């Protein structure tokens, strides 16, 4: 009798586990064979709709990422062998790194700094809630009061933006110049991991960008905070990929011939001898020395996921920094479509362009607010956090000719995917005073 009960109990447990696995993997399998091929085809067809807008500014547009990590951070193993090919594949021209300092005394520049195969890399730090780029040789003492650190860096020509803006900050601080309006890491914090792990096991190889997209939620509370701050003074908005290439399992040889296993956040999880039974899983070392990789978070997908487009005179640190501070940038989900060519501007009574995104312009000098896009979409004009106009059609251009009020006017673009309009692009405001 006991054996019979035990047998039925095992069958019940097995049955429940089987049902749980079916529930867990049914969605990923359906996406693999139905949803993702359909979405991939829709994105491909949408990208064929590109029309190159007429250039409306003397400034050039440069693609890049702000807030990314390399080997200098304790939780990353990223090297140029990983970073540069991914950057070039994504069409990036600059990377502003934000590596975690190795202690409270932080000497900059350090790590990667300069031009690598036509990709400009500028070192910086992420600490105390800051994305920080001093843009000069400096020693930062992170033991100091954080507001003092911000004041010192900004007064010497550097950049201080707030990172992870879902977290508390001193929003009244007069020195910080900008904030993240989207951060991929922030976006993942409200996710239940098990369904996404199952999805990556099924779709992480063939449909990795779409699997990453499953975690997207529009950061409405962060955007609302950004709008409220811009009612008081200019706060530049930008996106952060926050890529570490560290949510992975990798292996490499040690000098003594053993194999070291490295898990998430670049933590060593085990070492082992190479034996006949495990040798088959190891390959020839790649340029970074890895002989085994199971990758979830990669530079390749991270760099292509969301991109900052900075309007600047030249591809140089000084020009990029100057125009970053001015808010001459917009950000877009490049994995959906490359937004290079977008422009948001104002015209005066003579139909001359007298301001672009990030600029301030006197209210009596504005006849229209206009935008052009390389792809058709729905334009939303947002004034001090309130939507004042939504285009009735999905188009390549937008013009607002109604009477203006003083305040910050920014543009969002939504594009149609799978029958729904989804966020694609966020511009910095034009400030009307």
C-alpha positions as CSV (number, residue, x, y, z in Angstrom):
1,X,0.0,0.0,0.0
2,X,2.8,2.4,0.9
3,X,4.6,1.6,-2.3
4,X,1.5,2.2,-4.3
5,X,0.8,5.6,-2.7
6,X,4.5,6.6,-3.3
7,X,4.2,5.6,-6.9
8,X,1.1,7.7,-7.4
9,X,2.7,10.6,-5.6
10,X,5.7,10.4,-7.9
11,X,3.4,10.3,-10.9
12,X,1.5,13.3,-9.6
13,X,4.8,15.3,-9.0
14,X,6.0,14.3,-12.5
15,X,2.7,15.3,-14.0
16,X,2.7,18.7,-12.3
17,X,6.3,19.3,-13.4
18,X,5.3,18.4,-17.0
19,X,2.4,20.8,-16.9
20,X,4.6,23.6,-15.4
21,X,7.2,23.1,-18.2
22,X,4.5,23.1,-20.9
23,X,3.1,26.3,-19.5
24,X,6.5,27.9,-19.2
25,X,7.7,27.0,-22.7
26,X,4.4,27.1,-24.6
27,X,4.7,30.9,-25.0
28,X,8.4,30.9,-26.2
29,X,7.7,28.0,-28.6
30,X,4.7,29.9,-30.0
31,X,6.8,33.1,-30.4
32,X,9.6,31.1,-32.1
33,X,7.3,29.6,-34.8
34,X,4.6,32.3,-35.1
35,X,5.1,35.6,-33.4
36,X,8.7,36.4,-34.0
37,X,8.8,35.4,-37.7
38,X,5.8,37.7,-38.2
39,X,7.4,40.6,-36.2
40,X,10.7,40.1,-38.0
41,X,9.0,40.4,-41.4
42,X,7.0,43.5,-40.3
43,X,10.2,45.2,-39.0
44,X,12.0,44.4,-42.3
45,X,9.1,45.7,-44.3
46,X,8.9,48.9,-42.2
47,X,12.6,49.5,-42.6
48,X,12.1,49.6,-46.4
49,X,9.9,52.7,-45.9
50,X,12.9,54.8,-45.1
51,X,13.1,58.2,-46.9
52,X,16.2,60.3,-46.3
53,X,15.1,63.7,-45.0
54,X,16.7,66.9,-46.3
55,X,19.5,68.0,-44.0
56,X,18.3,71.0,-42.1
57,X,21.3,71.8,-39.9
58,X,25.0,72.5,-40.3
59,X,25.5,70.0,-37.5
60,X,26.2,66.4,-38.2
61,X,24.4,63.5,-36.5
62,X,26.6,60.9,-34.6
63,X,25.2,57.7,-33.2
64,X,26.5,56.6,-29.8
65,X,25.9,55.1,-26.4
66,X,26.1,56.8,-23.0
67,X,26.5,54.5,-20.0
68,X,28.2,51.3,-20.8
69,X,30.9,49.2,-19.1
70,X,34.2,47.5,-19.9
71,X,36.7,45.3,-18.1
72,X,37.5,48.2,-15.7
73,X,34.2,47.6,-13.9
74,X,34.2,44.9,-11.3
75,X,31.1,43.3,-12.9
76,X,32.3,43.2,-16.5
77,X,35.0,41.4,-18.6
78,X,34.4,43.5,-21.8
79,X,37.5,44.2,-23.9
80,X,38.0,45.9,-27.2
81,X,37.7,42.5,-29.0
82,X,34.1,42.5,-27.8
83,X,33.2,46.2,-27.8
84,X,34.6,47.5,-31.1
85,X,33.0,44.8,-33.5
86,X,29.7,45.3,-31.7
87,X,29.9,49.1,-32.0
88,X,30.7,48.9,-35.7
89,X,28.0,46.4,-36.3
90,X,25.5,48.8,-34.7
91,X,26.9,51.8,-36.6
92,X,28.1,53.6,-33.5
93,X,30.6,56.4,-33.7
94,X,31.2,57.0,-30.0
95,X,30.9,55.3,-26.6
96,X,31.0,57.2,-23.4
97,X,31.9,54.6,-20.8
98,X,30.8,54.7,-17.2
99,X,33.0,52.1,-15.5
100,X,32.6,51.5,-11.8
101,X,35.7,52.9,-10.0
102,X,38.1,50.5,-8.3
103,X,37.9,52.2,-5.0
104,X,37.1,55.7,-3.7
105,X,40.1,57.4,-5.4
106,X,39.3,57.4,-9.1
107,X,41.9,58.6,-11.5
108,X,40.6,59.5,-15.0
109,X,41.4,58.9,-17.8
110,X,41.9,55.2,-17.3
111,X,40.9,52.1,-19.2
112,X,40.0,52.7,-22.8
113,X,40.4,56.3,-24.0
114,X,40.7,57.5,-27.6
115,X,39.8,56.4,-31.2
116,X,39.6,52.7,-31.9
117,X,39.0,51.8,-35.5
118,X,36.9,55.0,-35.9
119,X,34.9,54.5,-32.7
120,X,35.6,57.3,-30.2
121,X,35.7,56.1,-26.6
122,X,35.6,58.4,-23.6
123,X,36.1,57.1,-20.1
124,X,33.8,58.0,-17.2
125,X,32.4,56.7,-14.0
126,X,29.1,55.4,-12.6
127,X,29.0,55.9,-8.9
128,X,26.9,57.7,-6.3
129,X,24.0,57.8,-8.8
130,X,26.0,59.7,-11.4
131,X,26.9,59.1,-15.0
132,X,30.1,61.2,-14.8
133,X,32.5,62.3,-17.5
134,X,35.2,64.8,-16.3
135,X,36.6,65.2,-19.9
136,X,40.0,65.9,-18.5
137,X,42.7,64.4,-16.3
138,X,41.4,64.4,-12.8
139,X,41.4,62.5,-9.5
140,X,37.9,62.1,-8.0
141,X,37.6,61.4,-4.3
142,X,34.3,59.6,-4.0
143,X,34.4,59.9,-0.2
144,X,33.4,63.5,-0.6
145,X,29.8,64.7,-0.4
146,X,28.2,63.7,-3.8
147,X,26.8,67.3,-4.4
148,X,30.3,68.6,-3.9
149,X,31.7,66.1,-6.4
150,X,29.1,67.2,-9.0
151,X,29.9,70.9,-8.4
152,X,33.6,70.3,-8.8
153,X,33.3,68.3,-12.0
154,X,30.8,70.6,-13.7
155,X,32.7,73.8,-12.7
156,X,35.8,72.3,-14.5
157,X,33.9,71.6,-17.7
158,X,32.8,68.0,-17.1
159,X,29.4,66.3,-17.4
160,X,27.3,65.1,-14.6
161,X,24.1,63.3,-15.5
162,X,21.9,61.3,-13.2
163,X,21.9,57.5,-13.7
164,X,19.1,55.0,-12.8
165,X,16.5,57.7,-12.4
166,X,14.0,55.2,-11.0
167,X,16.0,55.6,-7.8
168,X,16.1,58.6,-5.3
169,X,18.2,61.6,-6.3
170,X,18.7,65.2,-5.2
171,X,16.5,66.6,-8.0
172,X,17.0,70.1,-6.7
173,X,20.7,69.9,-7.1
174,X,21.7,72.9,-9.4
175,X,24.7,71.3,-11.0
176,X,23.6,68.1,-12.7
177,X,22.9,68.6,-16.4
178,X,20.8,65.7,-17.5
179,X,19.2,62.3,-16.7
180,X,18.5,58.9,-18.1
181,X,15.0,58.9,-19.5
182,X,15.4,55.2,-20.4
183,X,17.8,52.6,-19.0
184,X,17.5,49.0,-20.2
185,X,18.6,47.7,-16.8
186,X,15.9,49.8,-15.1
187,X,13.4,48.3,-17.6
188,X,14.2,44.8,-16.5
189,X,13.7,45.3,-12.8
190,X,10.0,44.7,-12.8
191,X,10.3,41.5,-14.8
192,X,9.7,37.9,-13.6
193,X,12.9,36.1,-14.6
194,X,11.6,32.5,-15.2
195,X,9.5,33.3,-18.3
196,X,12.4,35.3,-19.9
197,X,14.9,32.6,-19.2
198,X,12.7,30.1,-20.9
199,X,12.2,32.5,-23.8
200,X,16.0,33.0,-24.2
201,X,16.5,29.2,-24.1
202,X,14.2,28.9,-27.0
203,X,14.7,32.2,-28.9
204,X,18.0,33.6,-27.6
205,X,19.9,32.3,-30.6
206,X,17.7,33.2,-33.6
207,X,15.5,36.0,-32.2
208,X,17.7,37.6,-29.5
209,X,16.7,41.2,-30.3
210,X,13.0,40.4,-30.1
211,X,13.5,38.3,-27.0
212,X,15.1,41.4,-25.4
213,X,12.2,43.5,-26.6
214,X,9.8,41.4,-24.5
215,X,11.1,43.2,-21.4
216,X,10.2,46.7,-22.7
217,X,7.9,48.9,-20.6
218,X,7.6,52.6,-21.4
219,X,9.2,54.4,-18.4
220,X,6.2,56.8,-18.0
221,X,7.0,57.8,-14.4
222,X,10.6,58.7,-15.4
223,X,9.4,60.7,-18.4
224,X,6.9,62.5,-16.2
225,X,9.7,63.5,-13.8
226,X,11.8,64.7,-16.7
227,X,9.0,66.9,-17.9
228,X,8.4,68.3,-14.5
229,X,12.1,69.1,-14.1
230,X,12.2,70.8,-17.5
231,X,9.5,73.2,-16.3
232,X,12.2,74.7,-14.0
233,X,15.4,74.5,-16.0
234,X,17.0,72.6,-18.8
235,X,17.6,68.9,-18.0
236,X,19.0,66.9,-20.9
237,X,17.4,63.5,-21.5
238,X,19.3,60.5,-22.9
239,X,19.1,56.7,-23.0
240,X,21.4,54.2,-21.3
241,X,22.0,50.7,-22.6
242,X,23.9,50.0,-19.4
243,X,25.6,47.1,-21.2
244,X,28.1,45.1,-19.2
245,X,28.0,41.9,-21.3
246,X,27.9,40.1,-18.0
247,X,24.6,38.1,-17.7
248,X,26.3,35.1,-19.2
249,X,28.2,31.8,-18.5
250,X,31.7,31.6,-19.9
251,X,34.9,29.6,-19.4
252,X,38.6,30.1,-20.0
253,X,41.9,28.4,-19.4
254,X,44.0,29.3,-16.4
255,X,47.8,29.2,-16.6
256,X,47.9,25.8,-14.9
257,X,45.7,24.3,-17.6
258,X,42.5,24.2,-15.5
259,X,39.3,25.8,-16.6
260,X,37.8,28.8,-14.8
261,X,34.0,29.3,-15.0
262,X,32.7,32.9,-14.9
263,X,29.0,33.5,-14.3
264,X,26.7,36.6,-14.1
265,X,28.3,39.9,-13.0
266,X,31.7,38.5,-14.0
267,X,31.9,36.4,-10.8
268,X,34.1,33.3,-10.8
269,X,31.8,30.4,-9.9
270,X,34.1,27.3,-10.3
271,X,37.3,25.9,-11.6
272,X,37.8,22.4,-12.9
273,X,40.2,20.0,-14.6
274,X,39.9,19.3,-18.3
275,X,38.8,15.6,-18.6
276,X,37.7,13.4,-21.4
277,X,34.0,13.9,-20.3
278,X,34.0,17.7,-20.5
279,X,36.6,18.5,-23.1
280,X,34.0,18.3,-25.9
281,X,32.2,21.4,-24.7
282,X,35.3,23.6,-25.0
283,X,36.4,25.3,-28.3
284,X,39.5,27.2,-29.4
285,X,40.0,30.4,-27.3
286,X,38.5,33.5,-29.0
287,X,40.4,36.8,-29.0
288,X,39.4,37.4,-25.3
289,X,40.4,33.9,-24.3
290,X,36.9,32.4,-23.9
291,X,36.6,28.7,-24.7
292,X,32.9,28.4,-23.8
293,X,30.1,31.0,-24.0
294,X,26.4,31.0,-23.1
295,X,25.5,34.6,-23.7
296,X,22.3,36.5,-22.8
297,X,23.6,40.1,-22.4
298,X,25.9,41.0,-25.2
299,X,27.4,44.3,-26.5
300,X,26.1,43.4,-30.0
301,X,22.4,43.5,-29.0
302,X,22.9,46.1,-26.3
303,X,24.5,48.6,-28.6
304,X,21.8,48.1,-31.2
305,X,18.8,48.2,-28.8
306,X,18.5,51.9,-28.1
307,X,20.8,54.7,-29.5
308,X,21.6,58.3,-28.8
309,X,21.8,60.6,-31.8
310,X,23.9,63.7,-31.0
311,X,24.0,66.7,-33.4
312,X,27.6,68.0,-33.3
313,X,30.1,69.9,-35.4
314,X,32.7,67.1,-35.5
315,X,33.3,63.6,-34.1
316,X,35.4,64.8,-31.2
317,X,35.0,64.7,-27.4
318,X,34.8,68.4,-27.1
319,X,32.1,68.9,-29.8
320,X,30.1,65.9,-28.6
321,X,30.3,67.1,-25.0
322,X,29.3,70.7,-25.9
323,X,26.3,69.5,-27.8
324,X,25.3,66.9,-25.2
325,X,25.1,69.7,-22.6
326,X,23.0,71.8,-25.0
327,X,20.5,68.9,-25.4
328,X,21.2,68.6,-29.1
329,X,20.2,64.9,-29.1
330,X,17.3,62.5,-29.5
331,X,17.2,58.8,-28.7
332,X,15.5,56.0,-30.5
333,X,15.1,52.2,-30.4
334,X,17.5,51.4,-33.3
335,X,16.7,47.7,-33.2
336,X,13.3,48.7,-34.7
337,X,14.6,51.4,-37.1
338,X,17.6,53.7,-37.4
339,X,16.5,57.2,-36.6
340,X,19.4,59.0,-38.2
341,X,18.0,62.0,-40.2
342,X,15.3,62.9,-37.7
343,X,15.1,66.6,-36.9
344,X,12.9,68.7,-34.6
345,X,13.1,72.5,-35.0
346,X,11.2,75.8,-34.9
347,X,10.7,78.4,-37.7
348,X,10.1,82.1,-37.5
349,X,7.9,84.4,-39.5
350,X,10.4,84.3,-42.4
351,X,10.2,80.4,-42.4
352,X,13.9,80.3,-41.3
353,X,14.9,77.7,-38.8
354,X,15.8,79.5,-35.5
355,X,16.1,76.7,-33.0
356,X,16.6,73.0,-32.8
357,X,16.0,70.4,-30.1
358,X,17.7,71.6,-26.9
359,X,17.7,75.2,-27.8
360,X,15.8,78.1,-26.2
361,X,13.8,80.5,-28.3
362,X,11.6,83.6,-27.6
363,X,7.9,83.0,-27.9
364,X,7.4,85.9,-30.3
365,X,10.1,84.4,-32.6
366,X,8.3,81.1,-33.2
367,X,5.8,80.6,-36.0
368,X,5.8,76.8,-36.1
369,X,7.3,73.8,-34.4
370,X,8.3,71.2,-37.0
371,X,9.7,67.7,-37.2
372,X,10.9,65.4,-40.0
373,X,11.6,61.7,-39.8
374,X,13.2,59.1,-42.0
375,X,10.3,56.8,-41.2
376,X,6.5,57.3,-40.9
377,X,5.0,57.4,-37.5
378,X,2.6,59.1,-35.1
379,X,4.0,62.4,-33.8
380,X,3.1,63.5,-30.3
381,X,3.9,67.1,-29.2
382,X,4.2,67.3,-25.4
383,X,4.2,70.6,-23.6
384,X,5.4,70.6,-19.9
385,X,4.3,67.0,-19.6
386,X,0.9,67.3,-21.3
387,X,0.2,66.0,-24.8
388,X,-1.1,69.0,-26.8
389,X,-1.2,67.4,-30.2
390,X,-1.2,63.9,-31.8
391,X,-0.9,63.6,-35.5
392,X,-3.9,62.0,-37.1
393,X,-1.9,60.1,-39.6
394,X,1.4,58.2,-39.5
395,X,3.6,60.5,-41.6
396,X,7.2,61.5,-42.2
397,X,6.7,65.1,-41.1
398,X,4.9,67.2,-38.5
399,X,4.0,70.9,-38.1
400,X,2.4,72.7,-35.2
401,X,1.0,76.1,-36.1
402,X,-1.2,76.8,-33.1
403,X,-0.6,79.5,-30.6
404,X,2.2,78.6,-28.2
405,X,2.6,79.0,-24.5
406,X,5.9,79.4,-22.7
407,X,7.5,76.1,-21.6
408,X,9.3,73.0,-22.9
409,X,8.0,71.3,-26.0
410,X,9.3,67.9,-26.9
411,X,8.4,65.3,-29.6
412,X,7.7,61.6,-29.3
413,X,7.3,59.3,-32.2
414,X,5.4,56.1,-32.1
415,X,5.5,53.5,-34.9
416,X,3.2,50.7,-35.8
417,X,4.2,47.1,-35.0
418,X,1.9,44.1,-34.8
419,X,-1.1,46.4,-35.1
420,X,-0.1,48.6,-32.2
421,X,1.6,52.0,-32.0
422,X,4.7,51.7,-29.8
423,X,7.3,54.2,-28.7
424,X,10.2,54.6,-31.0
425,X,11.8,58.1,-30.6
426,X,12.1,60.7,-27.9
427,X,13.5,64.2,-28.6
428,X,14.9,66.7,-26.2
429,X,12.6,69.8,-25.9
430,X,12.7,73.2,-27.5
431,X,12.4,75.7,-24.7
432,X,10.0,78.6,-25.5
433,X,10.3,81.6,-23.2
